[in-house]
Amino acid sequence: MSTTLHSVQPVVVYGPVSREPSLFARFINWAAKQDAGQHIGWLGVSVISMTAVFFPMTMTAILFHGGSFGLIIATMTSLVLVVVTNLAALPTKYTIPFFLLGIAIDVVVIGLSFFIR
């Protein structure tokens, strides 16, 4: 007597894995697309807002709270970071992140000026 055992095996189909790009990669792609039409606009917005709004506001906060030399240097570094990247005519995929980094540095310095004398 002969018997045959048969069991059904699941079929696994392997295919390419589609992954969504990270938030940072999407931001860099968006910033690179901004370079085509809005490069001069981003240059103007970043330099003017940094020199006319964020730098004076940060220096005022520092000087009202004692004028710590280290905080003044950090504020000047954030200004130089933005101005030099724009004067070097770098693409907006570099200037926009440096502009946002400069704003973040100024916000941290304003917060630290309340504690460091």
Contacts in CASP RR format, 6 or more apart in sequence:
PFRMAT RR
TARGET T0000
AUTHOR 0000-0000-0000
METHOD contacts of the structure
MODEL  1
MSTTLHSVQPVVVYGPVSREPSLFARFINWAAKQDAGQHIGWLGVSVISM
TAVFFPMTMTAILFHGGSFGLIIATMTSLVLVVVTNLAALPTKYTIPFFL
LGIAIDVVVIGLSFFIR
21 29 0 8 1.000
27 97 0 8 1.000
28 93 0 8 1.000
28 97 0 8 1.000
31 91 0 8 1.000
31 92 0 8 1.000
31 93 0 8 1.000
31 96 0 8 1.000
31 97 0 8 1.000
32 91 0 8 1.000
32 92 0 8 1.000
32 93 0 8 1.000
34 42 0 8 1.000
34 92 0 8 1.000
34 96 0 8 1.000
35 91 0 8 1.000
35 92 0 8 1.000
35 93 0 8 1.000
38 92 0 8 1.000
39 91 0 8 1.000
39 92 0 8 1.000
42 92 0 8 1.000
42 95 0 8 1.000
42 96 0 8 1.000
42 99 0 8 1.000
43 86 0 8 1.000
43 95 0 8 1.000
44 86 0 8 1.000
46 82 0 8 1.000
46 86 0 8 1.000
46 95 0 8 1.000
46 96 0 8 1.000
46 99 0 8 1.000
47 82 0 8 1.000
47 83 0 8 1.000
47 86 0 8 1.000
50 78 0 8 1.000
50 79 0 8 1.000
50 82 0 8 1.000
50 83 0 8 1.000
50 99 0 8 1.000
50 102 0 8 1.000
50 103 0 8 1.000
51 79 0 8 1.000
51 83 0 8 1.000
54 78 0 8 1.000
54 102 0 8 1.000
54 103 0 8 1.000
54 106 0 8 1.000
55 75 0 8 1.000
55 78 0 8 1.000
55 79 0 8 1.000
55 106 0 8 1.000
57 106 0 8 1.000
57 110 0 8 1.000
58 75 0 8 1.000
58 78 0 8 1.000
58 106 0 8 1.000
58 109 0 8 1.000
58 110 0 8 1.000
58 113 0 8 1.000
59 72 0 8 1.000
59 75 0 8 1.000
61 109 0 8 1.000
61 110 0 8 1.000
61 111 0 8 1.000
61 113 0 8 1.000
62 68 0 8 1.000
62 71 0 8 1.000
62 72 0 8 1.000
62 75 0 8 1.000
62 109 0 8 1.000
62 110 0 8 1.000
62 113 0 8 1.000
64 113 0 8 1.000
65 113 0 8 1.000
65 114 0 8 1.000
65 116 0 8 1.000
65 117 0 8 1.000
66 113 0 8 1.000
66 117 0 8 1.000
67 113 0 8 1.000
67 117 0 8 1.000
68 113 0 8 1.000
68 116 0 8 1.000
68 117 0 8 1.000
71 109 0 8 1.000
71 112 0 8 1.000
71 113 0 8 1.000
71 116 0 8 1.000
74 105 0 8 1.000
74 109 0 8 1.000
75 105 0 8 1.000
75 106 0 8 1.000
75 109 0 8 1.000
77 105 0 8 1.000
78 101 0 8 1.000
78 102 0 8 1.000
78 103 0 8 1.000
78 105 0 8 1.000
78 106 0 8 1.000
78 109 0 8 1.000
79 102 0 8 1.000
81 98 0 8 1.000
81 101 0 8 1.000
81 102 0 8 1.000
81 105 0 8 1.000
82 95 0 8 1.000
82 98 0 8 1.000
82 99 0 8 1.000
82 102 0 8 1.000
85 94 0 8 1.000
85 95 0 8 1.000
85 98 0 8 1.000
85 99 0 8 1.000
86 95 0 8 1.000
END
